[in-house]
Amino acid sequence: MLACLVVLALPTASAATFTVSSTADSGPGSLRAAVAAAQTSPGPSLIQFARGVRGTIVLTSGAIAISQSLTIAGPGAHRLSISGNDADRVFDIEGGSATDVSISGIKIKHGVASSSSPHGSSGGAIYVSGATLTLAEVVLSRNRAIDSVDGTAEGGAVAIVGNGAVNASDVTVQRNRALSSSGGAALGGGLFVDATSSLSLSDSLVTLNDALGTPGIGGGVYTLGTFSFDAATTITGNTASTSDNDIGP
C-alpha cells in the first residue's frame, strides 16, 4: 500500500522552504527548529529532509506544535520515523479553518498522550483542533492515549476535535491503543472524531488497534462527526472492550 504514489498540493513557489539536516530533537537543522522557523514565515511553508536524514527522530522535549499552514514532506515511511519516545505525543496541530497542514512520507510511532499532557489523553500521535490535516503515505504505529484519572482516553493515534478535519490517503493505522486504567472510557483505539469534526480515509488500513476502558468503544475508529472511507480502505481486526470493535458507536 505504501508503494502507491500520492501527490500532495505543495506550497507555491514563493513559499519559504526549510531543510531538516539532523535527526536531533532540537537545535540547528532539527525538525523542531524547522517547524518553529516556518511558524514565523509569512504564508505556507515547505519542510523537506536532506538526503542523509534517515532513521528515527526521537523527541525528548515534548510535542512539536504547529499553528500555521505548512507541508512536511518526508522521504518515505520506511526511511524516516518520528518517535514520541513513549513520553509525549508527536504533533499538536491547532488553528482555524484557514490552517492547512500536510504531512507525507513518514512513520509516527511511540507517541503518548496522558492525563497530564496538554489537551489530556487525546491523540497519542497527533492532536488536531480546528485545522485541516492531510496525511499521505504515513504509518501511525504503537501510539497510545492513556487516561489514569477516571477521565476518557480518545484516539490512540489521532484525535480530531473542535471543527478539525483529517483527510488521509495511503495511511496505515496499526497497533495503537486508547486505554483507561482508572475505570474511565476509552474511545477510538486508532482514531477519534468528535461531533464537530470530520475524517476521510482512502486506500488506507486500520487494524490491530485497541480501545480498552469502561466502556471501551470503537477499537479502530470512534466517530460522532462526519466519517467516510472508500472501497480501497480496510478497517478490520481491531478490538474494543465493550462494543464496536472496528467502528463505533
Backbone as CSV, one residue per row, in Angstrom:
resi,resn,N_x,N_y,N_z,CA_x,CA_y,CA_z,C_x,C_y,C_z
1,MET,0.824,-1.215,0.000,0.000,0.000,0.000,0.850,1.253,0.000
2,LEU,1.966,1.206,0.746,2.790,2.401,0.836,3.543,2.687,-0.442
3,ALA,3.562,1.741,-1.375,4.261,1.973,-2.633,3.467,2.861,-3.576
4,CYS,2.187,3.058,-3.264,1.341,3.893,-4.118,1.826,5.338,-4.074
5,LEU,1.895,5.970,-5.222,2.357,7.356,-5.306,1.196,8.299,-5.042
6,VAL,1.388,9.180,-4.066,0.384,10.190,-3.750,1.037,11.548,-3.886
7,VAL,0.410,12.431,-4.637,0.964,13.765,-4.854,0.190,14.763,-4.010
8,LEU,0.892,15.455,-3.113,0.269,16.482,-2.280,0.352,17.827,-2.987
9,ALA,-0.573,18.682,-2.666,-0.507,20.059,-3.158,0.538,20.797,-2.342
10,LEU,1.683,21.083,-2.939,2.768,21.743,-2.248,2.569,23.255,-2.257
11,PRO,3.214,23.956,-1.337,3.097,25.416,-1.311,3.570,26.035,-2.614
12,THR,3.173,27.237,-2.857,3.548,27.925,-4.085,5.036,28.230,-4.091
13,ALA,5.542,28.623,-5.257,6.975,28.851,-5.416,7.482,29.950,-4.498
14,SER,6.639,30.862,-4.099,7.069,31.963,-3.248,7.134,31.582,-1.783
15,ALA,6.647,30.382,-1.439,6.660,29.961,-0.040,8.077,29.639,0.401
16,ALA,8.326,29.819,1.681,9.645,29.528,2.237,9.852,28.022,2.349
17,THR,11.094,27.573,2.124,11.452,26.169,2.246,12.501,26.010,3.331
18,PHE,12.284,25.053,4.214,13.215,24.780,5.304,13.652,23.323,5.193
19,THR,14.953,23.079,5.362,15.501,21.737,5.191,15.984,21.181,6.524
20,VAL,15.506,19.992,6.853,15.941,19.287,8.058,17.200,18.501,7.716
21,SER,18.268,18.734,8.463,19.549,18.092,8.176,20.049,17.228,9.319
22,SER,19.235,17.049,10.362,19.659,16.317,11.549,18.490,15.531,12.116
23,THR,18.788,14.410,12.753,17.749,13.652,13.457,17.676,14.036,14.931
24,ALA,18.349,15.099,15.321,18.308,15.553,16.715,16.917,16.053,17.076
25,ASP,16.593,15.999,18.360,15.302,16.509,18.834,15.178,18.010,18.609
26,SER,16.257,18.736,18.829,16.206,20.196,18.744,17.548,20.734,18.286
27,GLY,17.600,22.053,18.109,18.837,22.676,17.683,18.892,22.873,16.181
28,PRO,19.954,23.481,15.680,20.066,23.770,14.249,19.915,22.513,13.396
29,GLY,19.123,22.616,12.345,18.931,21.502,11.435,17.886,20.497,11.842
30,SER,17.303,20.653,13.036,16.317,19.684,13.519,14.928,19.979,12.951
31,LEU,14.063,18.979,12.996,12.683,19.175,12.566,11.984,20.194,13.451
32,ARG,12.238,20.137,14.735,11.608,21.086,15.663,11.983,22.520,15.297
33,ALA,13.265,22.746,14.981,13.723,24.084,14.615,13.116,24.526,13.288
34,ALA,12.986,23.589,12.352,12.406,23.927,11.047,10.941,24.326,11.191
35,VAL,10.201,23.590,12.005,8.787,23.926,12.219,8.666,25.279,12.909
36,ALA,9.506,25.539,13.905,9.462,26.821,14.605,9.751,27.971,13.652
37,ALA,10.729,27.792,12.765,11.047,28.839,11.792,9.902,29.038,10.811
38,ALA,9.273,27.946,10.409,8.164,28.036,9.457,6.981,28.786,10.059
39,GLN,6.795,28.675,11.386,5.670,29.339,12.037,5.791,30.863,11.982
40,THR,7.009,31.362,11.822,7.218,32.812,11.773,7.354,33.326,10.343
41,SER,7.265,32.424,9.378,7.390,32.818,7.976,6.012,33.146,7.404
42,PRO,5.888,34.231,6.637,4.573,34.555,6.057,4.155,33.518,5.032
43,GLY,2.883,33.155,5.058,2.362,32.193,4.092,2.736,30.766,4.434
44,PRO,2.193,29.801,3.712,2.511,28.393,3.955,3.964,28.099,3.608
45,SER,4.562,27.164,4.341,5.965,26.822,4.134,6.102,25.340,3.817
46,LEU,7.242,24.985,3.221,7.579,23.602,2.920,8.760,23.183,3.776
47,ILE,8.621,22.050,4.468,9.730,21.459,5.205,10.115,20.170,4.514
48,GLN,11.371,20.072,4.112,11.883,18.886,3.448,13.077,18.347,4.228
49,PHE,13.557,17.162,3.830,14.621,16.499,4.566,15.829,16.294,3.663
50,ALA,17.005,16.591,4.196,18.232,16.371,3.446,18.398,14.886,3.146
51,ARG,19.143,14.592,2.108,19.269,13.228,1.621,19.743,12.250,2.694
52,GLY,20.607,12.694,3.577,21.171,11.805,4.585,20.345,11.640,5.844
53,VAL,19.211,12.310,5.939,18.390,12.224,7.149,17.497,10.997,7.051
54,ARG,17.913,9.938,7.720,17.201,8.666,7.717,17.224,8.110,9.132
55,GLY,16.400,7.117,9.401,16.359,6.524,10.733,15.216,7.087,11.552
56,THR,15.481,7.463,12.795,14.427,7.897,13.704,14.787,9.216,14.381
57,ILE,13.854,10.146,14.328,13.941,11.367,15.126,13.219,11.083,16.436
58,VAL,13.950,11.072,17.539,13.364,10.795,18.849,13.133,12.114,19.578
59,LEU,11.875,12.405,19.858,11.544,13.652,20.547,11.776,13.491,22.045
60,THR,12.510,14.414,22.630,12.808,14.360,24.056,12.399,15.623,24.801
61,SER,11.804,16.585,24.089,11.402,17.839,24.750,9.969,18.219,24.389
62,GLY,9.114,17.212,24.295,7.696,17.468,24.098,7.254,17.415,22.653
63,ALA,5.944,17.562,22.463,5.351,17.524,21.128,5.810,18.709,20.289
64,ILE,5.787,18.531,18.983,6.060,19.617,18.049,4.737,20.324,17.759
65,ALA,4.660,21.615,18.084,3.423,22.378,17.926,3.383,23.048,16.556
66,ILE,2.229,22.941,15.901,2.015,23.565,14.593,0.737,24.388,14.661
67,SER,0.834,25.659,14.280,-0.347,26.522,14.300,-0.509,27.324,13.010
68,GLN,0.403,27.138,12.044,0.323,27.821,10.765,0.351,26.783,9.639
69,SER,-0.154,27.153,8.469,-0.165,26.240,7.335,1.253,25.875,6.909
70,LEU,1.495,24.580,6.720,2.797,24.128,6.230,2.679,22.713,5.697
71,THR,3.707,22.313,4.938,3.811,20.960,4.417,5.100,20.338,4.922
72,ILE,4.999,19.137,5.494,6.167,18.348,5.881,6.240,17.175,4.913
73,ALA,7.250,17.171,4.043,7.392,16.159,3.000,8.541,15.228,3.347
74,GLY,8.221,14.076,3.905,9.233,13.119,4.309,9.725,12.264,3.158
75,PRO,10.815,11.515,3.382,11.415,10.696,2.327,10.768,9.338,2.148
76,GLY,9.800,8.999,3.003,9.143,7.698,2.951,9.081,7.097,4.338
77,ALA,7.947,6.454,4.652,7.754,5.907,5.994,8.738,4.783,6.307
78,HIS,9.281,4.138,5.283,10.274,3.088,5.508,11.675,3.662,5.703
79,ARG,11.836,4.955,5.474,13.147,5.593,5.621,13.256,6.471,6.862
80,LEU,12.137,7.067,7.289,12.210,8.031,8.388,11.023,7.876,9.333
81,SER,11.340,7.785,10.632,10.320,7.724,11.678,10.493,8.897,12.625
82,ILE,9.396,9.294,13.235,9.429,10.267,14.323,8.795,9.593,15.536
83,SER,9.526,9.537,16.622,9.083,8.840,17.818,8.815,9.821,18.949
84,GLY,7.703,9.594,19.644,7.411,10.369,20.842,8.128,9.841,22.070
85,ASN,8.939,8.775,21.865,9.773,8.245,22.946,8.941,7.682,24.096
86,ASP,7.690,7.284,23.793,6.768,6.770,24.811,6.604,7.748,25.967
87,ALA,6.720,9.046,25.649,6.614,10.069,26.692,5.658,11.194,26.321
88,ASP,5.598,11.566,25.032,4.764,12.684,24.584,4.142,12.361,23.233
89,ARG,3.046,13.081,22.900,2.539,12.959,21.537,3.553,13.600,20.599
90,VAL,3.407,13.372,19.308,4.402,13.837,18.340,4.027,15.206,17.781
91,PHE,2.792,15.369,17.309,2.369,16.650,16.736,1.120,17.159,17.442
92,ASP,1.147,18.442,17.766,-0.003,19.148,18.334,-0.382,20.228,17.331
93,ILE,-1.473,20.007,16.585,-1.848,20.885,15.476,-3.124,21.631,15.850
94,GLU,-3.026,22.952,15.974,-4.172,23.770,16.330,-4.237,24.975,15.405
95,GLY,-5.428,25.359,15.031,-5.596,26.516,14.161,-7.048,26.714,13.816
96,GLY,-7.280,27.565,12.826,-8.627,27.821,12.358,-8.877,27.149,11.028
97,SER,-9.993,27.501,10.407,-10.378,26.861,9.146,-9.396,27.147,8.017
98,ALA,-8.587,28.198,8.145,-7.613,28.534,7.103,-6.254,27.880,7.335
99,THR,-6.130,27.105,8.407,-4.859,26.433,8.706,-4.851,25.065,8.046
100,ASP,-3.995,24.896,7.033,-3.881,23.641,6.290,-2.487,23.060,6.481
101,VAL,-2.435,21.877,7.046,-1.169,21.197,7.314,-1.156,19.889,6.535
102,SER,-0.039,19.602,5.859,0.120,18.349,5.132,1.360,17.635,5.632
103,ILE,1.228,16.342,5.878,2.357,15.512,6.308,2.383,14.275,5.431
104,SER,3.544,13.978,4.861,3.655,12.799,4.000,4.987,12.114,4.212
105,GLY,5.015,10.824,3.885,6.261,10.085,3.807,7.027,9.913,5.096
106,ILE,6.319,9.682,6.221,6.992,9.418,7.487,6.205,8.376,8.280
107,LYS,6.871,7.772,9.242,6.226,6.909,10.223,6.209,7.640,11.554
108,ILE,5.071,7.636,12.219,4.922,8.306,13.507,4.623,7.233,14.540
109,LYS,5.495,7.084,15.517,5.400,5.943,16.430,5.710,6.343,17.871
110,HIS,5.248,5.495,18.784,5.565,5.626,20.208,5.230,7.000,20.784
111,GLY,4.150,7.602,20.277,3.637,8.818,20.886,2.704,8.470,22.038
112,VAL,2.662,9.323,23.044,1.795,9.093,24.199,1.110,10.393,24.596
113,ALA,-0.221,10.333,24.713,-0.990,11.417,25.325,-1.532,10.885,26.639
114,SER,-1.138,11.502,27.736,-1.553,11.038,29.056,-2.440,12.075,29.725
115,SER,-2.922,11.737,30.893,-3.797,12.648,31.626,-3.113,13.971,31.935
116,SER,-1.783,13.966,32.012,-1.041,15.186,32.331,-0.557,15.936,31.091
117,SER,-0.843,15.409,29.898,-0.412,16.071,28.663,-1.266,17.302,28.383
118,PRO,-0.740,18.277,27.627,-1.616,19.323,27.100,-2.763,18.670,26.319
119,HIS,-3.990,19.092,26.567,-5.197,18.515,25.965,-5.515,17.133,26.513
120,GLY,-4.802,16.684,27.543,-5.134,15.425,28.183,-4.876,14.210,27.321
121,SER,-5.658,13.179,27.561,-5.442,11.867,26.940,-6.115,11.780,25.575
122,SER,-5.778,12.687,24.679,-6.397,12.741,23.352,-5.317,12.789,22.280
123,GLY,-5.314,11.770,21.412,-4.395,11.774,20.286,-2.980,11.414,20.676
124,GLY,-2.679,10.122,20.734,-1.349,9.697,21.151,-0.250,10.170,20.226
125,ALA,-0.521,10.156,18.920,0.470,10.622,17.946,0.207,12.049,17.509
126,ILE,-1.061,12.348,17.178,-1.413,13.660,16.627,-2.726,14.144,17.249
127,TYR,-2.718,15.383,17.692,-3.925,16.064,18.168,-4.237,17.170,17.172
128,VAL,-5.455,17.155,16.618,-5.863,18.146,15.620,-7.084,18.896,16.145
129,SER,-6.961,20.200,16.271,-8.081,21.025,16.716,-8.240,22.210,15.776
130,GLY,-9.392,22.288,15.113,-9.711,23.443,14.271,-9.094,23.414,12.893
131,ALA,-7.910,22.874,12.758,-7.179,22.889,11.493,-7.582,21.733,10.591
132,THR,-7.101,21.795,9.338,-7.260,20.684,8.399,-5.903,20.026,8.190
133,LEU,-5.857,18.721,8.405,-4.630,17.956,8.241,-4.802,16.960,7.105
134,THR,-3.853,16.976,6.162,-3.813,15.983,5.094,-2.636,15.046,5.347
135,LEU,-2.921,13.751,5.382,-1.891,12.740,5.576,-1.789,11.881,4.324
136,ALA,-0.578,11.598,3.869,-0.371,10.726,2.711,0.890,9.901,2.923
137,GLU,0.790,8.614,2.644,1.934,7.710,2.809,2.538,7.825,4.191
138,VAL,1.679,7.732,5.194,2.086,7.849,6.594,1.703,6.564,7.322
139,VAL,2.574,6.101,8.215,2.273,4.987,9.105,2.161,5.525,10.531
140,LEU,1.084,5.170,11.212,0.873,5.529,12.615,0.849,4.233,13.408
141,SER,1.872,4.018,14.236,2.014,2.712,14.875,2.506,2.838,16.308
142,ARG,1.896,2.039,17.201,2.306,1.915,18.592,2.266,3.255,19.343
143,ASN,1.204,3.999,19.085,0.927,5.225,19.829,-0.187,4.938,20.837
144,ARG,-0.229,5.725,21.920,-1.199,5.446,22.977,-1.802,6.728,23.557
145,ALA,-3.099,6.660,23.828,-3.771,7.677,24.646,-4.142,6.976,25.942
146,ILE,-3.622,7.465,27.062,-3.753,6.764,28.331,-4.375,7.678,29.378
147,ASP,-5.524,7.258,29.913,-6.175,8.003,31.000,-5.919,7.282,32.323
148,SER,-5.513,8.042,33.315,-5.254,7.443,34.636,-5.970,8.186,35.756
149,VAL,-6.920,9.048,35.402,-7.590,9.856,36.437,-9.114,9.784,36.280
150,ASP,-9.616,8.624,35.863,-11.062,8.423,35.726,-11.676,9.390,34.722
151,GLY,-10.953,9.666,33.642,-11.461,10.512,32.574,-11.725,9.686,31.331
152,THR,-11.296,10.198,30.171,-11.523,9.493,28.908,-10.249,9.514,28.076
153,ALA,-9.900,8.366,27.527,-8.803,8.263,26.570,-9.394,8.256,25.167
154,GLU,-8.924,9.158,24.302,-9.527,9.335,22.982,-8.464,9.299,21.886
155,GLY,-8.606,8.355,20.967,-7.724,8.333,19.802,-6.307,7.908,20.120
156,GLY,-6.052,6.604,20.120,-4.712,6.131,20.395,-3.684,6.726,19.450
157,ALA,-4.071,6.911,18.186,-3.169,7.521,17.200,-3.508,8.986,16.961
158,VAL,-4.774,9.265,16.607,-5.158,10.632,16.230,-6.492,10.993,16.882
159,ALA,-6.565,12.191,17.439,-7.820,12.765,17.916,-8.114,14.022,17.109
160,ILE,-9.342,14.120,16.594,-9.756,15.248,15.761,-10.928,15.926,16.460
161,VAL,-10.747,17.178,16.873,-11.738,17.856,17.697,-11.893,19.306,17.249
162,GLY,-12.904,19.970,17.796,-13.049,21.416,17.618,-13.098,21.884,16.184
163,ASN,-13.953,21.246,15.361,-14.080,21.587,13.936,-12.817,21.262,13.137
164,GLY,-12.058,20.302,13.595,-10.892,19.845,12.850,-11.293,18.894,11.740
165,ALA,-10.364,18.666,10.819,-10.607,17.743,9.707,-9.315,17.022,9.360
166,VAL,-9.415,15.735,9.095,-8.276,14.956,8.621,-8.685,14.223,7.353
167,ASN,-7.875,14.393,6.301,-8.054,13.676,5.045,-6.820,12.804,4.850
168,ALA,-7.000,11.488,4.877,-5.876,10.561,4.866,-5.936,9.659,3.645
169,SER,-4.800,9.530,2.962,-4.691,8.669,1.791,-3.441,7.816,1.903
170,ASP,-3.576,6.508,1.655,-2.451,5.585,1.755,-1.802,5.671,3.118
171,VAL,-2.631,5.556,4.159,-2.188,5.655,5.542,-2.457,4.332,6.254
172,THR,-1.504,3.893,7.036,-1.661,2.693,7.854,-1.739,3.085,9.322
173,VAL,-2.813,2.662,9.982,-3.022,2.930,11.412,-3.072,1.570,12.097
174,GLN,-2.010,1.211,12.798,-1.951,-0.139,13.358,-1.250,-0.182,14.708
175,ARG,-1.769,-1.073,15.560,-1.186,-1.334,16.885,-1.129,-0.079,17.766
176,ASN,-2.181,0.722,17.695,-2.321,1.870,18.590,-3.353,1.516,19.664
177,ARG,-3.372,2.290,20.742,-4.257,1.922,21.852,-4.783,3.147,22.583
178,ALA,-6.092,3.139,22.864,-6.703,4.066,23.820,-7.010,3.245,25.064
179,LEU,-6.481,3.677,26.198,-6.562,2.881,27.414,-6.922,3.755,28.596
180,SER,-7.960,3.343,29.322,-8.260,3.972,30.603,-7.965,2.956,31.696
181,SER,-7.010,3.283,32.527,-6.618,2.375,33.606,-7.292,2.718,34.917
182,SER,-8.254,3.663,34.871,-8.856,4.149,36.117,-10.375,4.017,36.125
183,GLY,-10.905,3.174,35.248,-12.342,2.992,35.199,-13.068,3.960,34.301
184,GLY,-12.325,4.752,33.523,-12.933,5.685,32.586,-13.115,5.068,31.214
185,ALA,-13.605,5.872,30.266,-13.896,5.392,28.919,-12.651,5.432,28.038
186,ALA,-12.617,4.530,27.064,-11.598,4.532,26.016,-12.326,4.526,24.684
187,LEU,-12.129,5.572,23.888,-12.905,5.771,22.664,-11.963,5.930,21.472
188,GLY,-12.000,4.959,20.561,-11.159,5.043,19.367,-9.730,4.601,19.611
189,GLY,-9.483,3.300,19.510,-8.121,2.818,19.704,-7.160,3.372,18.671
190,GLY,-7.678,3.563,17.452,-6.865,4.166,16.407,-7.155,5.638,16.221
191,LEU,-8.427,5.950,15.913,-8.814,7.307,15.505,-10.074,7.742,16.243
192,PHE,-10.098,9.012,16.666,-11.246,9.584,17.370,-11.684,10.852,16.659
193,VAL,-13.005,10.996,16.432,-13.568,12.170,15.771,-14.725,12.694,16.618
194,ASP,-14.630,13.955,17.080,-15.742,14.470,17.874,-16.886,14.937,16.967
195,ALA,-17.972,15.399,17.577,-19.202,15.683,16.836,-19.078,16.854,15.882
196,THR,-18.061,17.691,16.043,-17.909,18.868,15.181,-16.902,18.656,14.053
197,SER,-16.275,17.488,14.008,-15.104,17.297,13.152,-15.339,16.233,12.083
198,SER,-14.334,16.010,11.231,-14.511,15.074,10.122,-13.237,14.289,9.851
199,LEU,-13.440,13.094,9.284,-12.351,12.205,8.905,-12.703,11.532,7.593
200,SER,-11.749,11.549,6.656,-11.914,10.862,5.378,-10.707,9.959,5.156
201,LEU,-10.957,8.687,4.833,-9.892,7.730,4.574,-10.010,7.198,3.149
202,SER,-8.894,7.140,2.446,-8.871,6.494,1.136,-7.635,5.614,1.028
203,ASP,-7.801,4.438,0.440,-6.708,3.490,0.219,-5.867,3.318,1.481
204,SER,-6.538,3.116,2.616,-5.856,3.077,3.906,-6.187,1.801,4.667
205,LEU,-5.415,1.522,5.713,-5.587,0.326,6.535,-5.636,0.724,7.999
206,VAL,-6.687,0.263,8.696,-6.824,0.487,10.135,-6.996,-0.886,10.779
207,THR,-5.977,-1.331,11.510,-6.017,-2.698,12.019,-5.202,-2.844,13.300
208,LEU,-5.612,-3.831,14.117,-4.876,-4.220,15.327,-4.759,-3.086,16.344
209,ASN,-5.777,-2.237,16.379,-5.847,-1.175,17.381,-6.808,-1.590,18.492
210,ASP,-6.634,-1.022,19.702,-7.437,-1.415,20.856,-8.031,-0.209,21.565
211,ALA,-9.291,-0.350,22.000,-9.924,0.623,22.897,-10.327,-0.139,24.153
212,LEU,-9.590,0.091,25.228,-9.764,-0.696,26.443,-10.112,0.222,27.606
213,GLY,-11.377,0.205,27.998,-11.831,1.048,29.088,-13.211,0.625,29.536
214,THR,-13.850,1.460,30.374,-15.195,1.175,30.881,-16.096,2.369,30.602
215,PRO,-16.704,2.442,29.398,-16.625,1.430,28.335,-15.419,1.634,27.432
216,GLY,-15.146,0.627,26.601,-14.193,0.741,25.512,-14.948,0.553,24.207
217,ILE,-14.969,1.586,23.368,-15.813,1.577,22.166,-14.983,2.012,20.960
218,GLY,-15.167,1.311,19.842,-14.503,1.695,18.596,-13.017,1.386,18.618
219,GLY,-12.681,0.119,18.514,-11.270,-0.244,18.541,-10.473,0.391,17.416
220,GLY,-11.072,0.465,16.229,-10.403,1.105,15.103,-10.689,2.593,15.031
221,VAL,-11.988,2.925,14.944,-12.421,4.318,14.794,-13.621,4.569,15.699
222,TYR,-13.595,5.663,16.436,-14.757,6.143,17.168,-15.104,7.501,16.589
223,THR,-16.325,7.629,16.077,-16.691,8.898,15.447,-18.104,9.328,15.794
224,LEU,-18.228,10.576,16.205,-19.521,11.235,16.358,-19.726,12.262,15.257
225,GLY,-18.696,12.499,14.472,-18.737,13.515,13.422,-18.949,12.906,12.052
226,THR,-18.395,13.560,11.028,-18.528,13.107,9.649,-17.389,12.155,9.325
227,PHE,-17.721,10.955,8.865,-16.707,9.944,8.592,-17.014,9.249,7.273
228,SER,-15.998,9.162,6.416,-16.173,8.456,5.155,-14.909,7.673,4.830
229,PHE,-15.079,6.568,4.106,-13.931,5.809,3.623,-14.320,5.108,2.331
230,ASP,-13.321,4.888,1.463,-13.605,4.317,0.152,-13.446,2.802,0.159
231,ALA,-13.732,2.191,-0.989,-13.710,0.742,-1.101,-12.303,0.172,-0.984
232,ALA,-11.300,1.005,-1.164,-9.911,0.545,-1.063,-9.379,0.616,0.364
233,THR,-10.208,1.063,1.295,-9.812,1.157,2.703,-10.308,-0.066,3.467
234,THR,-9.435,-0.610,4.311,-9.770,-1.780,5.124,-9.714,-1.403,6.593
235,ILE,-10.798,-1.669,7.304,-10.858,-1.441,8.751,-11.275,-2.763,9.381
236,THR,-10.315,-3.473,9.959,-10.582,-4.830,10.430,-9.574,-5.247,11.491
237,GLY,-9.971,-6.233,12.298,-9.061,-6.816,13.267,-8.749,-5.943,14.461
238,ASN,-9.614,-4.971,14.726,-9.444,-4.104,15.888,-10.249,-4.654,17.072
239,THR,-9.965,-4.159,18.282,-10.597,-4.697,19.478,-11.088,-3.574,20.381
240,ALA,-12.323,-3.739,20.888,-12.867,-2.821,21.886,-13.397,-3.637,23.049
241,SER,-13.163,-3.191,24.267,-13.525,-3.995,25.431,-15.028,-4.069,25.662
242,THR,-15.797,-3.107,25.113,-17.242,-3.118,25.306,-18.000,-3.402,24.015
243,SER,-17.774,-2.605,22.982,-18.547,-2.776,21.743,-17.866,-2.125,20.565
244,ASP,-18.327,-2.490,19.360,-17.904,-1.884,18.102,-16.381,-2.004,17.908
245,ASN,-15.944,-3.226,17.669,-14.510,-3.491,17.555,-13.838,-2.606,16.507
246,ASP,-14.478,-2.451,15.346,-13.824,-1.721,14.255,-14.258,-0.268,14.171
247,ILE,-15.577,-0.011,14.155,-16.087,1.358,14.020,-17.221,1.558,15.021
248,GLY,-17.133,2.593,15.814,-18.199,2.888,16.759,-18.451,4.402,16.817
249,PRO,-19.509,4.837,17.475,-20.526,3.960,18.074,-21.598,3.617,17.069
